Amino acid sequence: MDKKAPIFLSVACRKKMKRPAIVFDLVGTLLQTALPVGVVYSKLLTEYGIRSDPKVMHDNFIKVFDLFKFRPQGTIPKDGNDKMFWEKIVKTVLQESGIPLGSFFSDYFNKLYAYYSKKEAWKLYPEVVSALEKLTSLGFPLFVASNWDSRARTVLMEWGIMPFFSDIFLSAECGVAKPEALFYHLILLKTRQVSSTVFFVEDDPQMLPPYSEKIRFFLLKRPITNLFDLLSQLQKSSSDQ
């Protein structure tokens, strides 16, 4: 019995030291737009001879997106293509900005949709790569969970950070979106092989996960806090155990 005791203690210690899975949101957490949305919308309109105010366009985008971002189950695709949702948003933004919809709209929208699938439309927050490298070196399994579509995979690959993540969970591939409890439940199921605890990192306080003993939450408040603050909290939690 005495010879086996250290083995059991060793196993217990390894279980105790198991790292939580870290699940990142994308836009506002890892990525930001390279240009304000209103600037992009207005600049593209000039190709069709239409003048608009970028600030008005941007303010209307924020307002419209906030109205549409809560999506009930049954309204979200599972094939990764969420063009209908974004077409509705763009149409509403233009209408709210006093831009009459005409024959130009289909071509305009397709160009806009394609633009946001490219690296040039986005930029990483300054600390992202360093923070991901440090978290990886410390043994934290990393994931992405976003209310976005398959364009996210292209952007992550083009920015070179896809290899950091064990998996990517997108609302338009899951058929359900944050903050629906089912979305978080699916992630818990898919990450249970690597960790019993999931740490969600999010910039939107309206996207809080449901209460669960297996879920932790870190709210980013850029520019006040960033991913280095998350790293400090994780390291402190590990040292306290």
N, C-alpha and C positions, 0 to 999 in steps of 0.2 A: 504493500500500500504506500509506503514512504517513497518508493522509487517512482510511483506513478503520479504522486501529488504535484511535482513541478510541471508535469505535462499538462495537467488540468489547469493549473494556474496560468501557464503560458497561453493556452487556448482562450481562457477568460480574458486575459489582457488584450489579446489580439482583437477579440470581439468588441471590447470596450473602446479600443482605439480606432475602430472603423469610421472612416470619414463620411460625413453627410454628402449626399449628391447636391451640387449647386446648379440651379436651373435659372438661366438668365432670360429676361425679356430682351427684345431687340431694340426697337426704336425708342430713344430716350434713355436706354440703359447701356447698350454697346454701340449703337449707331445713332448718328444724327444726320439730317439732310445737309448736303453740301451748300445748298442755297435755300432761303426761305421758300416755302411752297407757293406763296403768292407771286413771288418773282418768277418762278418757273412757269406757272400757269399763264401769267401776263405776257412773258416773253414769247411763249409758243403761240399765243393768240395773234401776235404781230405778223406771223407768217400768213395769216388769213386776212390781214388788213384791219384787224380789230384792236382798238386801243382800250386799255383798262388800267385801273389803279392797283399796283401790286399789294399795297397795304390793305386796301379794302378786300381784295381777293384773299389775302392771307387770313385776315380776321374772320372772313366768312368760312374759310376752310376749317378753322379751329371750331367755330360754332357748329357747323354742319357735322363734322366728324364726331363731336361730343354727343350730338343727337342720335347718330347712327351706330355708335360703337358697341352698344349693348344689343347683342343679337340672339334671339331665342333659338332653341334647338329646332331643327327642321328647315332653317333658312340658310344653312352654311353647307357648301359642297364638301366632298371628300376626295375629289380628284386633283386638288391643288390649284385649280383655276377659279379665281374669285372675281372675274372681270365684271360680272353683273353688279356686284356690290359697289365696286369702285366707280363704275359708270354712273350709278345712281348718285354717288357723292359728288362727282365732278359736275354732273348736270345741275345738281342743286346749288353748288357753289357758284356756277356761272349765272344761274337764274337769280340768286340772291344778290349777285354783284351787278345786276342790270344788263347782262349780256344775253341777247336773244339767241336761242338755239336755232341753227340753220343746217344746211347741207354739209357744212364744214365739220360738224361735231364728231361724226364717226371717225374721220381721219385724225382729227385733233386728239380725241380720246386715246386712240390706238398708239399714237406717238407718245403721249403722256404716260400711258401704262408701260410701254416698252422702256421709256427713259428710267423709270424707277426700278427696273430690273438690272441696271448697269452700275458698276463701281463708281462711275463719275457722279452719280446722283447722291452718293452717300460719303460720309467720312466717319472714321472711328473716333471715339473720345480719346484724348491724349494718353490716358493711363491704361487703356484696355489691353493692349498686347502684353505689357509688363505684368499686369495683374493676372492675366490668364496664364502666363508662363510661371508665375510664382505659385498660383493655386495648383497647377499641374504638377510642379515639382514637389509640392507638399502632399500629393496623393489624393486630392479631391476629384471625384468624377464630375465632369462638367457636361451640361446639357443646355439646350435652348428651347424655350416655349414661348410662342408668339402668336398673336392674333393677326397673322399675315398669311400669304399664299406661297406657292412654290418659287416665286421670285427671290425669296429670302435665301434659298440655297445657292443661287447664282451669285448673289451679292457677297455672301460669306466666303464662297470659294474664291471670288475675284479679289477679296481683301486678304486672303491667305490665312483666315482664322478657323476655317472649317475643321482642320485636324485636331483642334483643341477639344472638340465636342464628341461625346460618345453617341449622341443621337440628337435629332432636331424634331421638335413637336410643333406643328403648325395647325392653326384652327381650320384652314381650308383643306387640310388632309385628314383631320380628325372628325370633321363634321360637327364640331362643338367648339365654343370659344370661351375665353376668360370673360367674366368671373364665374361662369357656370361650374358648379361643384363637380360635374362629370368630367370636365376637362382636367382638373387636378387629380381626380381619381384615376384617370387613364395614365397620367404620368407616374403616380405612385405605383401602379401595377407594372409599368414598363421599366421602372428603375429599381424595383425591389431586389433584383439580383445583385446589385452593386452597393445598395445602402438601404437601411430601414428608415432613414430620416431624409427629408428633402428640404433644402433651403431655397426658397423662391426669392429672386432678386428682381425688383420691379420699381419703375419710376412713377407709376400712376396709383395713387391711394384708393381709387375706385376699383382697382383690380385685386383686391384682397382675396386670398384663398380662404376656403372655409376652415373652421377650427378643426384641428386634428393633432393628436399627440405626435404624429409622424411628420408634421409640417412646421417649418419655421419660415419667417418672412423678414426680408430686409428692404426697407423703402429708401431708394436713392432720392436725394433732394439736391440735384445739380443746380447751381455750381457749389452749393454748401458742402455736400458730401459726394464722394465718388467711390470707385471700386477698391481703392486702398483702405477706405474706412471699413468696407465689408471684410477685407483681408485681416485687418486689425481685430475686428470682432470675432472672426473665426479662430484666429490664433489665441485670443484671450479665452474663448470658450474651451479650446483644446487644453490649454494650460490649467484651467480650473477643474478639469475632470480628473 
